[in-house]
Amino acid sequence: MTNNIIHIEDPIRVLAKSYYWQAVYHRCKDLPGNIELFENNKDFTNIQLRFLQYLEQISGMYQDLAMGEKLLCDQSINDELRANAYLIYRGKHREDKQVNNVNSNQSGDRLVGIPRKKVN
């Protein structure tokens, strides 16, 4: 018996990936108040929030691609599994970077002679 698994990508994510909605999203960010994605400006529905989340995630991936991110290509953005893996990697990488920045700032205070209060 063969196991046929049919995977259907979230239609909201498919919309958010389209060049049209990416362009509208960037215009909304560039020209606040002039272009609106939705008729309502507050009290967004869960679907609207998910759409905005996908727009932001995919926009960030395109920006990373433009900046020369080696782990990313157009196929990765269009493949849901690869896109999810990249987003997880990017989130973890940013968390690690923040921890390293906090640690370097703490040691940097001592180098410039700023007294630190000891916490008991």
Secondary structure, DSSP 8 states (H G I E B T S, - for coil): ----------HHHHHHHSHHHHHHHHHHHHSTTT--SSS-SSS--HHHHHHHHHHHHHHHHHHHHHTT-TT--HHHHHSHHHHHHHHHHHHHHHHHHHHHHHHHHHHHHHHTT-------
